[in-house]
Amino acid sequence: MAEVTLDLRGQPKTEAYAELKSQAFAILEGMDDDVCAMATMSCLLHHAFGHLWTGFYRVVTPGKLLRVGPYQGTLGCLEIAFGKGVCGTSAAKGETVVVPDVHAFPGHITCDGRSASEIVVPVFGRDRELLAVLDIDSEHKNTFDDVDRAALEDLVSWFQHRAP
């Protein structure tokens, strides 16, 4: 099945995210493969908004270690410890972290020097276990806000409600 990759830049964020969620959930209907869903969501988000880097860091050792993939963009850090950088902080706290200026975030891990702002959203499975974090980087400061936070948390809720 051929799908259309949306370019939602220029649309109001709320409308853009609603359209993206509708498309993502339709594409993933009946899917039970988390990695496939992560790859699909990375692609859709990356192309819809033109971000610098969009992808997931998967939990490979619960409470200790995240590993990159799937993602869209330049090379990412391969592994990130819980509690380190923005991704590790989000994983350790189990909550979304919005960073308007990555250079002002203590302990920020620079994977791509062009990154200026970032949002990281925890991804929970059906039993509320942490599966991954969704990491999105922008070349511009102050890119992400509460609209992004709420919409991205809603998008990754797919993993809690996916097909068994």
Disulfide bonds with the S-S distance in Angstrom:
Cys77-Cys111 1.81
